[in-house]
């Protein structure tokens, strides 16, 4: 487990040359200033979450207006994230533009924007001594890195991939699967962007030594088998990934994590899709703030899209099709602001719940507040319920 950093560290990056035998390379330069805030995720929470909601609507409205121009613009989808970088046909020449395109609570996640480009050339994995050119070697480095892939690859991790702060994993331009092994752990860190990966068939691993930085190898107990596990971390953005069929959750954020955006992802074939909040009694999760936007919750999903505790959750412009139990669940008095979503319920008459009050007696939830107001933007309905 990562420990609190008490000193200021400054790292200068040097150019490295691509060599044979599956080695990776670093291009460019950058630096990082690491401090104790990395391990205090609540510092990423905002005082006025409704201001962030307003900014999301403003971005959607602006993107929709450009789309309506039609003949005046060659680009415009109504999705402000995609319009921000895809409208440049040469986006690959400025990959880091992506870091400026986030919306919602995780919009300040910069990932590896201020660092070098690291090219993954080797799909192999060594949890203790990862070779240069592997994904694990990239994500454990201390300095900021923007990580890309030389070619299509399937990466089967032997143990959980423990990331370090200020990293972007950018799968654009390659068909990259993290599958049939351990998956991604974001623990006690900050500023991570994960974009364009296929993450599926993740399995529990652990009771093994795993490297978490160039200078630290530690014993890891069993991991649950989440696709993306966010633990005590802040400024996290998961975008344009496909996630399915893992042993536990697809995206789980717990233990005070906050400043998170989960957007444009495709979720399929899974039971407990997304857990946001450790437990009803864990009060640090009251600072949790998450935006869930433009996702497709597709076939074969059962429940938890998401399941929320304690914090503030903006669920906006998502597409829900044919869940098997319920779509959105809550307990421990979260605020769930649901706006502009499409809910297509299953044909099963006993599974048509859009929202579920999880493990809560009617004597408690009958006094909860639910309100709907006329929409003021293109994102249609607005519902805000305290569970």
N, C-alpha and C positions, 0 to 999 in steps of 0.2 A: 504494500500500500504506500502510495506516495506520501512524503512528509512535507510539512510546512517549510517553505523556503524563507530564510531570514536574511539573506544577503542579496546584494544586487549583482547580477551576472550579465556581462556583455559579451556577446559572441560575434565575431566577424567571420563571414563565410568566405572561403577561397574557392576558386574554380577548380574543378576536378575533371579529368579527362575520361571519357568513356573508353573502357578497355574491354577486351574479349572475355569470354567465359561467363556471360550473364551478369556482368557488373553494371551498376547504375551510375548515373552522373548527376552532379549538381551544377546548375548554371545560374549566374547572377550573384547577388549578394543580399544581405539583410542582417538584422540584429533583433534581439529580444531583450526586454527588461522584465525579469521575472520577480514577482513579489508575493506577499502573503495573500493578496486578494484572490489569487488563483484558487485558493482553498476555502474561500468564503463566498459561496455562490449567491447568497441572498443580496450581496451588494449589487448584483445585476438587475434586481427587481426595480420597477419604476413606481413612483408614488401615485400616479394617476393612470391606471390601465386603460381608462376610457379614451385618453388622449392617443394611445397607441391604436386602439380600435378605430378612432377617427382617421388616423393617418393611413391605416389599411384601406378604409373606404375611399379616401382621397386618391390613393394610388390606383385602386380598381376603377374609379370613375374616370380618371385621366386616361387610363389605358383603353377603357371602353369607348371613350370619346374619339380617340385616335382610330379605333377600329371602325367606328361609324362613318368616318370620313371616306373610307373605301377607296374611291378612285384617286384620292389625293395622297394615299400612302400605300406603299408596297408591302408594308408590314403592320401587324397589329392584330392581336388575338383576344384582347380583353383581359389577358393575364399579365399583370405588371411585371412579374418576375421574368417570364419568357421574353416579353417585349423589350426588356432592359438590355439583354445581351444577344438574343437571336436575330434581332433586326440588323445586326452587323454580320453580313455574309462571311466576313473574314474573322469571326469571333476567335478562332484558334490562335490568331496572332496577338490577341489580348485576352488570354484566358482569365486573368485576374479581375477583369471587369465584373465577373460573376459576383465577387465579394461586395459589390456596390448595389446589388439587385435584390437583396432580401427585404421582406416585409414582416411586420408584426414584432413580437417580443424578441425574436432571435435576429432581428435585422442588423444589429451591431456586431454580429459575429464576423470577424475578418479572416478567420482561418489563417492560411499561410500567405496572405496578401503581401506582407512586407518581407518575405523571404525569397529564397531561391527556388528554381524549378528542379524537382527531383523526378527522374524517369525510372519507373519500375520496369525492369527487363526480365525478371526471373519470378515465376509463380511459386517457387518452392518456399518452404518455411522451416526455420529452426528457432524454437521458442527461446533458447538460451543464448545462442551465438548466431544471430541472423546475418547472413551474408549481405554485403552491399548489393543493391539492385533488387532486393526483395521488399515487399510492402512493409513487413515488420521492421526492417532496418530503417525505413523511412519514417514511420510514425513514432518511433521511440526517440528520435533526435530531439535535442533541447531547443535548437533554433527553429524559427518559423520555416515551413516548407510548403510549397504548392506541388502536390504529388500527382503525376499523370502516368499513363501506361503506354509502353512502346507498341503493344499489340494486344489482340484479344487474348484473354487467359482465364482459366478457372483456378482460383486460389483456395485450397483446402487447408485451413489453418489447424495445426496440431493442438494449440492452446489459444485461449482468448487473446485477441489483438488489443493490447493495452496501449492506448494512444497517449501522446504528450500534447501539451497546449500548442496553440497557434499552428494548426495543420489543416490543410484542405486535401481531401481525397477526391480527385476530379476524374471521373470515368468517361468523360466526353471524348468521342473519337475512337473508342475501343469498346468491345463487348466484354465486360469484366464481371465475373461471377465470384462471389465469396460464398462457398457452398460446401456442404457435406463434411463439416468440421466445426470448429469453434468460430465465433464471430466477433463483433466489435464491442469493446468496453471503453467507455468515456468516464473516467473516475477521478474526481478531485482535480479537474483541469478546466480550462476555459478556452474559448475561441476555436471552435472546430466546425468545419463545413464538410459534409459528406454528400456528394453529388454523382448521380448517374451510375450507380452500382446495382447489380442484381444480387440480393442477399437472401439465401434460402437454405432450407434443410440444415439449420444450425443445431448443433448437438451439445449436451452438457460435457464439459471437460474440467480438468483441474486436478488437485492433489499432485501438483507438479511445480517445478521451478520455471518461472517465466521472467524474461527481461522486460523492464518497463522504462529504462533509460540506458544510455551508454554506460553509465556507472553503477547501475543497480539491477540485481537479479534477486527475486524474492519468491517465497513459497506462496502459491495460490491455492486456496481451497476450491471446492467444486463451484463452477459457474452454472447458471440455470439453463443456458442455451438460448438466450435472447439473440435476436438479429442485431439490435443496437441497444445496449444497456447504458443509460445515462445516470450516474451516481454522484451526487454532490458536486455538480458541474454547472457552468453558466455560459451563456452566449454560444448556443449550439444551433446549427441549422442542418436539417436533413431534407434534401430536395431531389426530386426526380429519380428516386430509387424504386425498384420493385422488390417487395418483401413477401415471403410466403413460407409456410410449413416449417416452423421452427419448434424446438422442444418447449419453450416457454412463451415469452412475448415477442412481438415483432419490434416494437419500440417501447421500452419501459424507462420512465424518468422518475427517480425517487430521491430520498434523503436530501431535501432542500434544493434540488436542481431548479433552475429558473432561467429566464431569458432564452426561450426555446421556440423555434419555428419548425414545424413539420409540414412540408408543402409539396404538391405535385407528385406524390408517391402513389404507387399502385399496390394495394394490399389484396391478397387472395389466399384462400385455402389455409385457414388458421382458426384456432379457437379463441384464445384471449389475445386480442390484437394489440391493444395499447393501454398500459397502466401508467397513470400520472398521479403519483402520490404513494408514499410508502405504506402508511397505515392511517386509520382514522385518528389515532392518538398522537401521531408524529407532527407536532405543531410547527416545526421548521418548514414544512411543506405549505404553510399559509403564504409564504413568499413566492410560491411557484406561480409562474406566469407563462402560458404556452399558447401559441397561435397554431391552429390546424387549418390549413387552407389549400383549396384546389386539389385535394386528394380524391382518388377513386377507391372506395371500399367495395370490392368486387365479389366475385363468386366464391362460395365455400367459406365465408367468414361467419362466425357464430356470435361473438359478443365483444364488448370493450372497444368501442370505436369513437372515443376512448372511454375509459373508466376513470373518473376524476375524484380526487380528494383535496379538500382544504383550499386550494388556490383559486386563480382566475384563469379561465380557459375561453379563448375566442375560437369558435368553430364556424368557419365561414367558407361558403362556396365549395362545399364538398359534394360528392355524388355517392349516395348509398344505394346499393342494389342487393336485395335478397339476403339479408342477414338471417340467421337461424334462431336467435334468441331475442336480442335487442340491439339497438345501435349505440346509444350514449347512456352511460350509467354514472351515478354519483352518490357520494356519501360524505359525511363530515363537513357539511356546509360549504361546498365549493360554489363559486359563481360560474355558470356555464352560459356564455353568450353565444347563442346559435343564430346565425344569420345567413340567408341565401343558400341554404343547403337543399338538395333534392333527396327525398327519402322515398324509395320504392320498396314497400314492404313485401315480405314473402307471401305466398298464397296460403300458407299454414295459418288458420285463424287464431291459433294459440301463440303465435310468434310475431305479432304485429306491433309490439312495443317499440316506439322510437326512443323513448327515454325510460330509464329504470331507476327507481330509488332503491339502491342496493342495501340489503340488510337493515332496513329502517322501518320501524313500526308506523302505522298510519297516524297514531296519536302525535307523532313528531312531524311527519311530512305534510299533514293537512294544513299546517300554518305557514308552510313555506311560500315564498313569493314567486309567482310566475306572471310575466307581463309580456304583451305583444304590442308593438307600436307600428304605425304606418311607416313603410320604408322611406328613407330620404335619399337613397342612392340606388345604383343598379344592382345591389346585392339582395334585393327583394326582402323577404320577411325578416323581422328581428324578434327573437325570443330570448329572454334572459330569465333563467330560473336559478334559485338558490336551493341546493339539495341538502 
